[in-house]
Every structure is written in structure tokens, then in C-alpha cells.
Amino acid sequence: MSDLTKEEIEIIKESIPKRIGMNIKKYRIQKGIKQSELAAMIQSDRQYQYKIESGIVGISVVKLALIAAALDVSISELVCID
């Protein structure tokens, strides 16, 4: 097992939230749900939902589970980063 470099850590911290946010947005749009509607479904606000989908903020596991349930998809579909 090797230690991650600072650069590798930064890449992960930046890229993973963006990819998860893109997946959330993709499924939300496929379901025909507006950002504000999804935010209301998970008892959040639209601004925070925008930040999640844009990858500006990281997302907690609980929030991820709520979004997955609201979109009727699995958590693994939202975190798929291939």
C-alpha cells in the first residue's frame, strides 16, 4: 500500500465531487425533475443542490442516499466514475 501524494489527493478531492454532481444532474434531468424540486424532495435548498451538482461542495453519504432515493436510482449509479 502506497501513500498518496498531495497532488493525487487534490485531484481526487476536486474530481470526485464533480463526477458525482454530473451523475446526479444526469439522472435528475432524465426524470424531468427541476433542481428546486429535487432540493424540496430531500428537504434542502436549491442553492445547495446547485453546488452539489456543480461539484463545488462534497456530498455526505446521507445526502447522497436521500438523493438516490428521490431519483429512484442506486447510490452506486451516482458514484460511478468510469
mmCIF file of the C-alpha atoms, coordinates in Angstrom:
data_MODEL
# 
_entry.id   MODEL 
# 
loop_
_atom_site.group_PDB 
_atom_site.id 
_atom_site.type_symbol 
_atom_site.label_atom_id 
_atom_site.label_alt_id 
_atom_site.label_comp_id 
_atom_site.label_asym_id 
_atom_site.label_entity_id 
_atom_site.label_seq_id 
_atom_site.pdbx_PDB_ins_code 
_atom_site.Cartn_x 
_atom_site.Cartn_y 
_atom_site.Cartn_z 
_atom_site.occupancy 
_atom_site.B_iso_or_equiv 
_atom_site.pdbx_formal_charge 
_atom_site.auth_seq_id 
_atom_site.auth_comp_id 
_atom_site.auth_asym_id 
_atom_site.auth_atom_id 
_atom_site.pdbx_PDB_model_num 
ATOM 1  C CA . MET A 1 1  ? 0.000   0.000  0.000   1.00 0.00 ? 1  MET A CA 1 
ATOM 2  C CA . SER A 1 2  ? 1.462   3.326  -1.016  1.00 0.00 ? 2  SER A CA 1 
ATOM 3  C CA . ASP A 1 3  ? 0.897   6.786  0.334   1.00 0.00 ? 3  ASP A CA 1 
ATOM 4  C CA . LEU A 1 4  ? -0.903  9.244  -1.895  1.00 0.00 ? 4  LEU A CA 1 
ATOM 5  C CA . THR A 1 5  ? 0.935   12.370 -2.921  1.00 0.00 ? 5  THR A CA 1 
ATOM 6  C CA . LYS A 1 6  ? -0.535  15.778 -2.153  1.00 0.00 ? 6  LYS A CA 1 
ATOM 7  C CA . GLU A 1 7  ? -1.230  16.190 -5.863  1.00 0.00 ? 7  GLU A CA 1 
ATOM 8  C CA . GLU A 1 8  ? -3.110  12.882 -6.042  1.00 0.00 ? 8  GLU A CA 1 
ATOM 9  C CA . ILE A 1 9  ? -5.181  13.837 -3.021  1.00 0.00 ? 9  ILE A CA 1 
ATOM 10 C CA . GLU A 1 10 ? -6.064  17.206 -4.562  1.00 0.00 ? 10 GLU A CA 1 
ATOM 11 C CA . ILE A 1 11 ? -7.063  15.573 -7.849  1.00 0.00 ? 11 ILE A CA 1 
ATOM 12 C CA . ILE A 1 12 ? -9.365  13.181 -6.012  1.00 0.00 ? 12 ILE A CA 1 
ATOM 13 C CA . LYS A 1 13 ? -10.853 15.946 -3.844  1.00 0.00 ? 13 LYS A CA 1 
ATOM 14 C CA . GLU A 1 14 ? -11.614 18.003 -6.939  1.00 0.00 ? 14 GLU A CA 1 
ATOM 15 C CA . SER A 1 15 ? -12.682 15.384 -9.470  1.00 0.00 ? 15 SER A CA 1 
ATOM 16 C CA . ILE A 1 16 ? -14.896 13.069 -7.423  1.00 0.00 ? 16 ILE A CA 1 
ATOM 17 C CA . PRO A 1 17 ? -17.449 15.692 -6.279  1.00 0.00 ? 17 PRO A CA 1 
ATOM 18 C CA . LYS A 1 18 ? -17.681 16.976 -9.868  1.00 0.00 ? 18 LYS A CA 1 
ATOM 19 C CA . ARG A 1 19 ? -18.304 13.500 -11.272 1.00 0.00 ? 19 ARG A CA 1 
ATOM 20 C CA . ILE A 1 20 ? -20.915 12.664 -8.640  1.00 0.00 ? 20 ILE A CA 1 
ATOM 21 C CA . GLY A 1 21 ? -22.587 16.026 -9.270  1.00 0.00 ? 21 GLY A CA 1 
ATOM 22 C CA . MET A 1 22 ? -22.687 15.328 -13.010 1.00 0.00 ? 22 MET A CA 1 
ATOM 23 C CA . ASN A 1 23 ? -24.299 11.950 -12.363 1.00 0.00 ? 23 ASN A CA 1 
ATOM 24 C CA . ILE A 1 24 ? -26.920 13.479 -10.073 1.00 0.00 ? 24 ILE A CA 1 
ATOM 25 C CA . LYS A 1 25 ? -27.721 16.116 -12.681 1.00 0.00 ? 25 LYS A CA 1 
ATOM 26 C CA . LYS A 1 26 ? -27.943 13.492 -15.441 1.00 0.00 ? 26 LYS A CA 1 
ATOM 27 C CA . TYR A 1 27 ? -30.457 11.364 -13.541 1.00 0.00 ? 27 TYR A CA 1 
ATOM 28 C CA . ARG A 1 28 ? -32.406 14.412 -12.345 1.00 0.00 ? 28 ARG A CA 1 
ATOM 29 C CA . ILE A 1 29 ? -32.812 15.642 -15.926 1.00 0.00 ? 29 ILE A CA 1 
ATOM 30 C CA . GLN A 1 30 ? -33.704 12.137 -17.153 1.00 0.00 ? 30 GLN A CA 1 
ATOM 31 C CA . LYS A 1 31 ? -36.503 12.062 -14.574 1.00 0.00 ? 31 LYS A CA 1 
ATOM 32 C CA . GLY A 1 32 ? -37.720 15.524 -15.602 1.00 0.00 ? 32 GLY A CA 1 
ATOM 33 C CA . ILE A 1 33 ? -37.138 16.974 -12.145 1.00 0.00 ? 33 ILE A CA 1 
ATOM 34 C CA . LYS A 1 34 ? -36.065 20.583 -11.623 1.00 0.00 ? 34 LYS A CA 1 
ATOM 35 C CA . GLN A 1 35 ? -33.223 21.398 -9.245  1.00 0.00 ? 35 GLN A CA 1 
ATOM 36 C CA . SER A 1 36 ? -35.621 23.173 -6.912  1.00 0.00 ? 36 SER A CA 1 
ATOM 37 C CA . GLU A 1 37 ? -37.957 20.163 -6.923  1.00 0.00 ? 37 GLU A CA 1 
ATOM 38 C CA . LEU A 1 38 ? -35.167 17.738 -6.043  1.00 0.00 ? 38 LEU A CA 1 
ATOM 39 C CA . ALA A 1 39 ? -33.992 20.082 -3.308  1.00 0.00 ? 39 ALA A CA 1 
ATOM 40 C CA . ALA A 1 40 ? -37.511 20.167 -1.854  1.00 0.00 ? 40 ALA A CA 1 
ATOM 41 C CA . MET A 1 41 ? -37.765 16.366 -2.059  1.00 0.00 ? 41 MET A CA 1 
ATOM 42 C CA . ILE A 1 42 ? -34.682 15.982 0.140   1.00 0.00 ? 42 ILE A CA 1 
ATOM 43 C CA . GLN A 1 43 ? -35.519 18.953 2.397   1.00 0.00 ? 43 GLN A CA 1 
ATOM 44 C CA . SER A 1 44 ? -32.636 21.047 1.141   1.00 0.00 ? 44 SER A CA 1 
ATOM 45 C CA . ASP A 1 45 ? -32.419 24.303 -0.785  1.00 0.00 ? 45 ASP A CA 1 
ATOM 46 C CA . ARG A 1 46 ? -31.831 24.899 -4.486  1.00 0.00 ? 46 ARG A CA 1 
ATOM 47 C CA . GLN A 1 47 ? -28.550 26.756 -3.964  1.00 0.00 ? 47 GLN A CA 1 
ATOM 48 C CA . TYR A 1 48 ? -27.041 23.817 -2.101  1.00 0.00 ? 48 TYR A CA 1 
ATOM 49 C CA . GLN A 1 49 ? -28.370 21.444 -4.764  1.00 0.00 ? 49 GLN A CA 1 
ATOM 50 C CA . TYR A 1 50 ? -26.695 23.599 -7.419  1.00 0.00 ? 50 TYR A CA 1 
ATOM 51 C CA . LYS A 1 51 ? -23.392 23.421 -5.510  1.00 0.00 ? 51 LYS A CA 1 
ATOM 52 C CA . ILE A 1 52 ? -23.640 19.628 -5.275  1.00 0.00 ? 52 ILE A CA 1 
ATOM 53 C CA . GLU A 1 53 ? -24.383 19.229 -8.985  1.00 0.00 ? 53 GLU A CA 1 
ATOM 54 C CA . SER A 1 54 ? -21.582 21.621 -9.897  1.00 0.00 ? 54 SER A CA 1 
ATOM 55 C CA . GLY A 1 55 ? -19.075 19.784 -7.723  1.00 0.00 ? 55 GLY A CA 1 
ATOM 56 C CA . ILE A 1 56 ? -18.437 22.900 -5.661  1.00 0.00 ? 56 ILE A CA 1 
ATOM 57 C CA . VAL A 1 57 ? -19.126 21.045 -2.417  1.00 0.00 ? 57 VAL A CA 1 
ATOM 58 C CA . GLY A 1 58 ? -18.570 17.467 -1.370  1.00 0.00 ? 58 GLY A CA 1 
ATOM 59 C CA . ILE A 1 59 ? -21.642 15.455 -0.504  1.00 0.00 ? 59 ILE A CA 1 
ATOM 60 C CA . SER A 1 60 ? -22.261 13.442 2.638   1.00 0.00 ? 60 SER A CA 1 
ATOM 61 C CA . VAL A 1 61 ? -23.246 9.798  2.428   1.00 0.00 ? 61 VAL A CA 1 
ATOM 62 C CA . VAL A 1 62 ? -26.615 10.610 3.995   1.00 0.00 ? 62 VAL A CA 1 
ATOM 63 C CA . LYS A 1 63 ? -27.350 13.351 1.441   1.00 0.00 ? 63 LYS A CA 1 
ATOM 64 C CA . LEU A 1 64 ? -26.232 11.013 -1.333  1.00 0.00 ? 64 LEU A CA 1 
ATOM 65 C CA . ALA A 1 65 ? -28.643 8.337  -0.064  1.00 0.00 ? 65 ALA A CA 1 
ATOM 66 C CA . LEU A 1 66 ? -31.501 10.850 0.074   1.00 0.00 ? 66 LEU A CA 1 
ATOM 67 C CA . ILE A 1 67 ? -30.830 11.992 -3.491  1.00 0.00 ? 67 ILE A CA 1 
ATOM 68 C CA . ALA A 1 68 ? -30.579 8.399  -4.730  1.00 0.00 ? 68 ALA A CA 1 
ATOM 69 C CA . ALA A 1 69 ? -33.926 7.572  -3.105  1.00 0.00 ? 69 ALA A CA 1 
ATOM 70 C CA . ALA A 1 70 ? -35.567 10.708 -4.516  1.00 0.00 ? 70 ALA A CA 1 
ATOM 71 C CA . LEU A 1 71 ? -34.289 9.906  -8.014  1.00 0.00 ? 71 LEU A CA 1 
ATOM 72 C CA . ASP A 1 72 ? -35.106 6.195  -7.621  1.00 0.00 ? 72 ASP A CA 1 
ATOM 73 C CA . VAL A 1 73 ? -31.550 5.131  -8.515  1.00 0.00 ? 73 VAL A CA 1 
ATOM 74 C CA . SER A 1 74 ? -28.897 3.289  -6.561  1.00 0.00 ? 74 SER A CA 1 
ATOM 75 C CA . ILE A 1 75 ? -26.106 5.055  -4.755  1.00 0.00 ? 75 ILE A CA 1 
ATOM 76 C CA . SER A 1 76 ? -23.645 3.146  -6.909  1.00 0.00 ? 76 SER A CA 1 
ATOM 77 C CA . GLU A 1 77 ? -25.166 4.735  -10.033 1.00 0.00 ? 77 GLU A CA 1 
ATOM 78 C CA . LEU A 1 78 ? -24.495 8.173  -8.580  1.00 0.00 ? 78 LEU A CA 1 
ATOM 79 C CA . VAL A 1 79 ? -20.913 7.439  -7.581  1.00 0.00 ? 79 VAL A CA 1 
ATOM 80 C CA . CYS A 1 80 ? -19.984 5.615  -10.794 1.00 0.00 ? 80 CYS A CA 1 
ATOM 81 C CA . ILE A 1 81 ? -16.848 7.368  -12.009 1.00 0.00 ? 81 ILE A CA 1 
ATOM 82 C CA . ASP A 1 82 ? -15.713 5.342  -15.031 1.00 0.00 ? 82 ASP A CA 1 
# 
